[in-house]
């Protein structure tokens, strides 16, 4: 019955979207801007990740960070946890008044998406889930007293089939959310993210307290072997967020706004001229203005490591300086 209701709602929403796409436009409003940060991605780009992290905070003035954690970094050997890098990142945020959206679980941002340690790679699904629950417990107990962690994100786009992930289990996600809530006596909200372009967010809204959407504009589609610009108008995101807020009474925020290239190769294997086909100063500005127009009031940019790489490794400061203006507003 629940599945049937969701299907009916989906059909109704499609009809509404078809009618309203070109008849309504959301009003542009003020946006709280943040950035994503990945220690792994920064390292893969050949950067000093600590300098990258502090530059975002000290130089650009970022006050909101979506911080990715990684199972294979936190638990490199079964039952042995290494928190020193996360401790450092949390402490820096606390000392400088930076709020954190804290991402944890098996599937967290950046390729290969599911960051399973080598020792756990051959465990079956049930055995992995037991270890993931222990990981969540260890992480929550260590950081639940941090005042700067404002929200937990459990897994990354758990319903979207992207990355090197062997299984998807909605029932286990519910168990993870319940576990986080039971351990966090401060009762911070739990965010569940989903694709902005490939989902109506109903599952995410049913699973967490806050819905996180992605927002990409120009990407490489490997199935088509070509670049595409998503044709969705502003209303596509605005109406979906309005539906979620009205039907589920859940806030929608943007947890990934494209602010770096998306090409046929991973960034650290991609020539600069190829990267600039999907991200340059003009496209950066367009994406920012598009996000402003969706009516979504909080947005984390995806690409802070790349901006720093462009500045430090390529001597190109344009996007770094443009981002500085954004966070100064």
N, C-alpha and C positions, 0 to 999 in steps of 0.2 A: 504493500500500500504506500509506504514512504517513497519507494522508487517511482511508483506511478505518479504520485503528486509532483515529484521533481520533474518528471518528463512533461507533465502538463504545464508546469510553470515555465519550463524551457521553451515549449512551443509558444506560449503566450508572450514570453519575452521576445522571441524572434519576431513575432508579429508586431509588437510594440516598437521594436527597434526599426523595423522596416518602414513603419509609418512616420517615426519621429526623427530618423537620421538627418534628414535634410529640412526639417521644419523647426527644430529647436536647437539652440546652442547654449552651452553652459556659460555662465558669467566668469570672467577671469577674476581670480581673487589672490590674496596673499598666500604664499607657500612657505612652509618651514623646510629648508633644504638640509640634507645630510649627505654623507657619502658611505659607500661600502668600503670595507677594508679586508684584504686577504693577505696574511703573512706569506702563504704559499705562492700566490700569484706575484707578489712583489719579488720574492726570491727567484721565481722562474724568469722574471724579466731581467735578472742580473743586478738587482738593486739591493742596497742595504735597507732591509725592511723597517728597521727601527727609525732610521732617518726619514724614510718615506712616511711613516706613521706620524712622527712628530712634525714634519713639514706640513702635513694636512692640517694639523691642529694649530701650530704656532705661526706658520706663514700665511695659510689661507684663512684661518680663523674658523675652521669647522667646529661646530658644537653638537652635532648629532652624527654618530657613527653606527653603522650596522656592522657588527664584528663577527666574522666567520670563525668557528672553531672546527677542528679536524680530528676525527677519531684516531687516525694513524699518527698524528703528532702528540696527542694527549696520552694515548695508551700504546706506545711503540712495542711494548712487550706485555703479554697477558697479565693483567692485575697490577701492573706497575705504571703509575700515572706520573706524567711529567708536565707540571703546570707552570714552569718558570716563564715561558714566553707569554702565556695568557696572563699570568700575574703581572708582568711588566706592562702589558697593554691596558689592563684594568687600572693599575696604579696611575699610569700617565693620565688616563681619562679622569680619575678621581681628583688628581692634583690640579687639573686644568679646567674642571667644570664641564666636561663633555659627557653628554648622555649616550647610553649604549642600548641598541637593540641587539640582543645576544642570541646568535644562531647556534643551535646544538643538535646533535643527532648523527645518523649515518650519512644522510644526504645533505650536504651543506655546500654553499656557493663555490663555484669554479670547477673546471674539469679536473678529474673525471666524474664530478658530482657526488658519487658515493665513495668516500675516502676511507675505505676499509683497510686496516693494517694487515700486513702480510700474514701474521699469525692467525688472523680470523678469516682469511679469504676462502679457505676450504671448509669452513664450518657450514652446516646446513642452516636453513632459514631460522628454525626454532632456536638453534644454538647461538646464532648471531643475535637474535632478538634478546636472548637472556643477557648476553654481554652488553648490548646497547642499553638495556635498562640499568645495568650496573654503572655504565659510563654516565648516563644522565644523572643518576643519583650522586655520583662522585662530583660531577661538575656543579650541580645545583647546590649541594651542601657546602662546596668551597666558596661559591660566589653569591649566595643568596643574601648576604649581609651588605653587599655593595650597594650604596645608595644611588650610584650612577647608572646601574642597570635598571632601565625603566620598563622593559618588556622582553619576554622570551619568544624566540621563533623556533618552533619545533619542526625540524627537517626543512628542506628547501624544495618547494614545488613538489610535494610528495605524490600528487596525483598525475603529474605530467611526465610522460615517458621519455625522459631526456637523460643522457649520460650512461656511464658504464655501471648499471645497477641490475642486479640479478632478480630482484623481486620488488613488488609493490604490495603493501598490505594495509588497507584502510583500518581494519580492526586493531592492528598493532599501533597505528598512529593514535587512535583513541586511548589506548593504554599508555602511550608515551605522554600524551597531554594530561591524562589523569595523574600520572606519576609526578610530573612537574608541578602541577597544582597542589598535590598533597605535600610536597617537600618545601614549597615556597610559602613560608608563613606570612610574607608581606603581600601575598595574593596579587602579584603583578599579572597583567593580562598576557595571554598566549596568542601569538600571531601564527596563522597558517597562510602560506603563500601559494599562488597559482599563476598560470600563464595569463598575461593580459590579453593576448591575441587569440589564444586557443581554448578559452574557458569562459563560462558564465559565473564562476566563483561560488556556486551553490555548495559544493562539497567543502570548500575552505570555510565558508560561513557557518556550516553545520558542525565544523570540527574545532574551531577556536573562537577567541573573543574578538579578534581583529583580523581583517582580511588584508593580505599584502598582494598587490598586483605588480607585474612587470610591465614595462612600456618601451617597446623597441620600434624604430622607424625604418631603418634601412639595413638589411642583413643579407648574408649569403644563405641560400636554401640548397642544401646538399642534394636533396632529391631531384631538384630541377637543374642543378649545376649552374646556377646563375644568381645574380643579385636581384633582390626585389625591394621595393618600397611599399610598406604596408598601406593599403588604401583606406584604412578605417579613419573616419572623421572623429573630431573631438567628442561628439555625442556618443560614440560607441563606448567610450570609457565612462563618460559622465552618467549616461542612463543606467549602465550596469551598476555603478556605485550607488546610484539613487535607489535602484531596486533592492540591492543588498541591505542598504540602510533602512528601507521601509519594511521589507519582509522579515529581516532577521535582526533588526536593531543593532547592526554591527558597523563599525567604522571601517572604511577602506582607505589604505594608504599605498603609495607607490614605493615598493622596496627595491626596484631596479629600473632606473631611467637610463636608457642607453646614452653613454657619454664616452664611449671608446669604440674602436672598430669591431666588426663581426664579419670575418672573411672565411675563405675556404681552409685556412690553416690557423692554428693557435697563434696568438699574438707574437710570442717569442720565436716563432718560425716563419713569420710573415714579413716580406719586404715592406718598407715604409710606403712606397708608392701604391701597394695593394691595400694597405691599411687606410690610406686617405680616400679610398673609394667609398667607404661607409662612415668615416668620421674625420672631420676637419673643423676649422673654426666656424664656417658657415653652417654646417650641419649641427654642430654643438648648439649654436644659438637657436636654430630652428627647433631642436628638440626641447630646449628650455622653454621657449614660447609655447610650444604645443602642450607641454605638461602644465604650464600655468592655465591654459584654457580648458583643461579637463574638469576643473572644479575640485580636484583632489588636493587636500590642504597640507599634505606632508609627503616629501619625495626624497629618496636616497639615490644619488647619482652613482652609476656603475662605471668606474673608470679612473678613480683617483690614483691608482698605481701607474696607469698608462700616462696620465698627465705628467706625473713625476718623471717617468722614463723619458718622455718626449723632452722635458726640460733638461734632465741630467745627462742623458745619453745622446740626444739628437740636437741639443742646443735650440730647440723650438719652444718658446715660452708662451705662444699665443693663447693656447687653451688654458694653461695654468693661470695666466693673468686674467682671462675672462672669468674663470672660476672664482678668483679672488673678489671680483666685483659682485658676484652672486652672493657669496657668504658675508660680504660687507653690508648688504642691504638690510 
